[in-house]
Amino acid sequence: MPNNIIAVTHHYLKEWLRPGQIAVDATVGQGFDTQQLAEYVGKTGHVYGFDIQATAIKATTERLAAAHLNERVTLYHAGHEQLDALLPKEVTIDLAIFNLGYLPHGDKTIITHPETTLAAIRQILNRLNVNGHLLIAAYIGHPGGHEEYEAITEYLTALDQRQFTVGRFEFINQKNYPPKLLTIERRPQRES
């Protein structure tokens, strides 16, 4: 069994993402997940990545270049709430991922916020293909983290169960506010 949220998330990425698909990394950070997504979508797929910090975009660009994956990824130095404004209208999404909180080894005062994160989640869900997935790793140990997690959980709890399946994964015996993972899948529409 994976022993941390990152390992659980990567298990799901490997399970759910296929060559030729479209993925979104809503918080590219150091580019680890972006690289993983680019490897899984292959030469025929594409990844769109967002981050508000120039240092994150630079680190991710360098990571992708070193792995020869730049052509599979489009990076935006912008907040994830700008997704609809920046992605072509015809782009639909097979898998999207968020790592909420702050940039590891970066400025801990620059964090994700419920208002912009919820806006991005709504935009992604509107573009999510049938059987598509959204993974949200919520880091709650920093100021504002728990409040953001609660706002997202409240929103996801109200989603129509006929359209979406929403789950939560957490380690309940770990100390120091371990992150929680939320998963959303768009269900096929059933005919009435």
C-alpha positions as CSV (number, residue, x, y, z in Angstrom):
1,M,0.0,0.0,0.0
2,P,1.3,3.5,-0.8
3,N,2.3,5.3,2.4
4,N,1.8,8.9,1.4
5,I,-0.6,11.0,-0.7
6,I,2.0,11.5,-3.5
7,A,2.3,7.8,-3.9
8,V,-1.5,7.3,-3.9
9,T,-1.9,10.1,-6.5
10,H,0.8,8.6,-8.8
11,H,-0.9,5.2,-8.5
12,Y,-4.2,6.8,-9.7
13,L,-2.4,8.7,-12.5
14,K,-0.9,5.5,-13.8
15,E,-4.2,3.7,-13.6
16,W,-6.4,6.3,-15.2
17,L,-4.3,8.2,-17.8
18,R,-3.7,6.8,-21.2
19,P,-1.7,7.8,-24.4
20,G,-3.5,10.3,-26.5
21,Q,-5.4,11.8,-23.6
22,I,-5.5,15.4,-22.4
23,A,-4.4,16.3,-18.8
24,V,-4.3,19.5,-16.7
25,D,-1.8,20.2,-13.9
26,A,-3.5,23.1,-12.2
27,T,-0.6,23.8,-9.9
28,V,2.7,22.8,-11.6
29,G,5.0,23.6,-8.7
30,Q,8.4,22.0,-9.3
31,G,7.0,20.0,-12.3
32,F,7.1,16.5,-10.9
33,D,3.4,15.8,-11.7
34,T,3.6,17.7,-15.0
35,Q,6.4,15.4,-16.1
36,Q,4.5,12.3,-15.0
37,L,1.4,13.4,-16.9
38,A,3.4,14.1,-20.0
39,E,5.0,10.6,-19.9
40,Y,1.5,9.0,-19.5
41,V,-0.2,10.9,-22.3
42,G,2.6,10.0,-24.7
43,K,3.4,11.7,-28.0
44,T,-0.2,11.9,-29.1
45,G,-1.6,13.4,-25.9
46,H,-1.1,16.8,-24.3
47,V,-0.7,18.4,-20.9
48,Y,-1.7,22.0,-19.9
49,G,-0.1,23.4,-16.8
50,F,-0.8,26.4,-14.7
51,D,1.1,28.3,-12.0
52,I,1.1,31.8,-10.7
53,Q,4.8,31.8,-9.8
54,A,7.5,32.3,-12.4
55,T,9.9,30.2,-10.4
56,A,7.5,27.2,-10.8
57,I,7.1,27.7,-14.5
58,K,10.9,28.0,-14.9
59,A,11.6,24.8,-12.8
60,T,8.9,22.9,-14.7
61,T,10.2,24.0,-18.1
62,E,13.7,22.9,-17.2
63,R,12.5,19.5,-15.9
64,L,10.5,18.9,-19.0
65,A,13.4,19.9,-21.3
66,A,15.8,17.5,-19.5
67,A,13.2,14.7,-20.0
68,H,12.6,15.8,-23.7
69,L,8.9,16.3,-23.0
70,N,8.4,20.0,-23.8
71,E,6.5,19.4,-27.0
72,R,3.8,17.5,-25.0
73,V,3.1,20.4,-22.5
74,T,1.8,23.9,-22.7
75,L,2.6,26.0,-19.6
76,Y,0.8,29.1,-18.5
77,H,2.2,31.6,-16.0
78,A,-1.3,32.2,-14.7
79,G,-3.7,31.2,-12.0
80,H,-5.7,28.0,-12.6
81,E,-8.9,30.1,-12.5
82,Q,-7.8,31.4,-15.9
83,L,-8.3,27.9,-17.5
84,D,-11.4,28.8,-19.5
85,A,-9.8,32.0,-20.8
86,L,-6.5,30.3,-21.8
87,L,-7.4,26.8,-23.1
88,P,-8.9,26.5,-26.5
89,K,-12.7,26.2,-26.3
90,E,-12.7,22.7,-27.9
91,V,-10.3,21.2,-25.4
92,T,-11.9,18.6,-23.1
93,I,-10.1,17.0,-20.2
94,D,-9.5,13.4,-19.3
95,L,-7.6,14.0,-16.1
96,A,-6.7,17.0,-14.0
97,I,-4.7,17.4,-10.8
98,F,-4.3,20.0,-8.0
99,N,-1.7,20.1,-5.3
100,L,-3.1,22.8,-3.0
101,G,-1.0,24.9,-0.6
102,Y,2.3,26.6,-1.4
103,L,5.3,25.9,-3.6
104,P,7.6,23.5,-1.8
105,H,10.9,25.2,-1.0
106,G,9.3,28.5,-2.1
107,D,7.6,31.5,-0.6
108,K,5.1,30.0,2.0
109,T,3.1,33.2,2.0
110,I,2.0,32.5,-1.6
111,I,-0.8,29.9,-1.3
112,T,-3.8,28.7,-3.1
113,H,-7.1,30.2,-2.1
114,P,-10.6,28.7,-2.0
115,E,-12.1,31.3,-4.4
116,T,-9.7,30.8,-7.2
117,T,-9.4,27.0,-6.6
118,L,-13.2,26.6,-6.7
119,A,-13.4,28.6,-9.9
120,A,-10.9,26.3,-11.5
121,I,-12.6,23.2,-10.2
122,R,-15.9,24.3,-11.8
123,Q,-14.2,25.0,-15.1
124,I,-12.5,21.7,-15.1
125,L,-15.7,19.8,-14.2
126,N,-17.5,21.5,-17.1
127,R,-14.8,20.2,-19.5
128,L,-14.3,16.8,-17.9
129,N,-14.9,13.9,-20.3
130,V,-17.1,10.9,-19.3
131,N,-15.0,8.6,-17.1
132,G,-12.5,11.5,-16.7
133,H,-10.9,12.2,-13.3
134,L,-10.0,15.1,-11.1
135,L,-7.6,14.6,-8.2
136,I,-7.1,17.2,-5.5
137,A,-4.3,16.8,-3.0
138,A,-5.1,19.3,-0.2
139,Y,-2.3,20.2,2.2
140,I,-4.0,21.5,5.3
141,G,-1.2,22.2,7.8
142,H,-0.5,25.8,6.8
143,P,-2.6,28.9,7.5
144,G,-5.6,28.9,5.2
145,G,-5.1,25.2,4.1
146,H,-7.9,23.7,6.3
147,E,-10.3,26.5,5.3
148,E,-9.6,25.9,1.6
149,Y,-10.1,22.1,2.1
150,E,-13.4,22.6,3.9
151,A,-14.7,25.0,1.2
152,I,-13.8,22.5,-1.6
153,T,-15.3,19.5,0.4
154,E,-18.6,21.5,0.9
155,Y,-18.8,22.2,-2.9
156,L,-17.9,18.6,-3.9
157,T,-20.4,17.1,-1.4
158,A,-23.2,19.0,-3.2
159,L,-22.4,17.6,-6.7
160,D,-25.1,15.5,-8.3
161,Q,-24.3,11.9,-7.7
162,R,-25.8,11.0,-11.0
163,Q,-23.1,13.0,-12.8
164,F,-20.1,12.6,-10.5
165,T,-18.6,10.1,-8.1
166,V,-16.6,11.9,-5.3
167,G,-14.3,10.2,-2.9
168,R,-11.8,11.0,-0.2
169,F,-8.6,9.3,0.8
170,E,-6.6,10.1,3.9
171,F,-4.1,8.6,6.3
172,I,-5.8,8.7,9.7
173,N,-2.8,7.7,11.9
174,Q,-0.2,10.2,10.6
175,K,0.8,13.3,12.6
176,N,1.2,16.9,11.6
177,Y,-1.9,17.4,9.5
178,P,-1.3,14.9,6.7
179,P,-2.7,15.9,3.3
180,K,-6.0,14.6,2.1
181,L,-6.8,13.4,-1.5
182,L,-10.2,14.1,-3.1
183,T,-11.1,12.2,-6.3
184,I,-13.9,13.1,-8.7
185,E,-15.0,11.0,-11.7
186,R,-17.6,12.1,-14.3
187,R,-20.1,9.3,-14.6
188,P,-21.7,8.3,-17.9
189,Q,-25.2,9.8,-18.5
190,R,-27.9,7.2,-18.2
191,E,-31.0,7.5,-20.4
192,S,-34.2,8.0,-18.6
